[in-house]
Amino acid sequence: MTDAPPPSRRRDRGRAPRSTGPTLRALPMLRNPWPPLEVLSAEQVERILTASYRVLSEAGLEIRSAAAREVFRRAGALIDDDTQNVRLGRELVEAQLLSAPERFVLHARNPARHLHVGDNVVNFGPVNGAPNIRDLEGGRRYGDLEAFRNILKLTHTLGVLHWQGGIVVEPVDIPVAVRHLATYQAHIECSDIVWAARGIGGVQAEDAIAMSAIEHGCTPEDLIARPTLMTVTNVNSPRRVDEEILDNIMTMARHGQCVVITPFTLMGAMAPVTLAGALVQQTAEALAIVALCQLLRPGTPCVMGSFTSNVDMRTGSPEYVQAVIASAQLGRRLKLPVRTSAVNASPTVDAQSTYETAFSLQAAILSSSHLINHAAGWLEGGLSASLEKIIVDAELLRSWAEILKPVDFTDDDLAVEAIKETPAGGHFFGSAHTLARYETAFYRPLLSDWSNYENWRDAGSRNATERATGIWKKLLAEYVAPALDPAVREAIAAYVARRSTELSAA
């Protein structure tokens, strides 16, 4: 007969099972419960809009696509085909804004992860467009497909993003003509949330639409009523839009997919050196493309993008923060969703990269921006995607998700009985109210080390960046791919193989 264990001297006080670390559940839909922060007066907003419309009607944009110019011509714009200049009257643009949705939904393969854009919903997206990948072990190097897929796997496991960017890092080991196919396949295989098409080229947009239709088990035509994709693309500021960008925009708009148009207005270089002047140009350029999308297909979901920053791209600077908040104000006035960014200009994962990202992230959230791009992994003003920075940013995003949660205010939360039961000058460590809740009452960090100095020293005296290396390596080793129908996987592979042969031969 086995002896029974001796009775425990510790009393069971209703403790919940002990948690040893953070639970990496995917972030839910986040709502901003606060009034938006503003830096412009109502009069200043109207002056910026009036000036923007003057730019459109008196100077116009250089539209380097005959097809796009013809769309504008039929709507009544003034066209000079020799200079490719298009001038748009205020009435023309405002008429098109009436059909641009103030809110919309992009549909993910995982129904629980649909992307809600508009109102007070906050969405986080990843680093995008970086040519380099870096981590403490491998150093700084050109991106490749393995790095691309690793970023998708890592952010999927962390669950901190609401959509996946198009080119999270440039996979230079894949030929340019077929590179977009490999990235789209990676998005579909490595994650199950909304993803973005490459923002340049009509072919790239067409393939994205075709592959998304395969992923969702429908036809490309079905996506018009149930959009699944976005494209995040730029204007060649000042006041020029290249043909390849226009081809991408027009293809997506004709199929009813989301167009996020972001003028690249660096103050003192591609835009006036003053914040007000840069906002005027940014707004004018964005409105011209929103109008184009609505002329092609009324109701096309559009997002007004903002990336106004200093000429040296000192992202996270006070001027950048002001531009983010002001851009969101302009979007609310125009009844358009707004995309901003959480960015930094630091050459390494350090205090600078963290506080600059924190400044820009805070501005984006408090301004009620809807899509916050580059929120995980951005470094060096966008020249690198960093695995350690993804972990640092995940801590910021998870913390903000906790801050945005509604505060519970039941009678039990008010804890009057617990206060009455605790003697004056006593403590709440042993109260039933505390013991029933303390395991789940507080945020548990992913990266932060809250141990005392001696324990931190004995564990190796590692700083946050060094700890981040161990975390991303562990998470990649534990990665589990999301569910994907084998027939869909095979159909995607067959499409990529066929299109790779066709594009390579072209």
Summary of the structure (lengths in Angstrom):
residues: 506
radius of gyration: 25.0
end to end distance: 80.2
largest distance: 99.0
contacts: 1729
relative contact order: 0.14
helix: 45%
strand: 14%
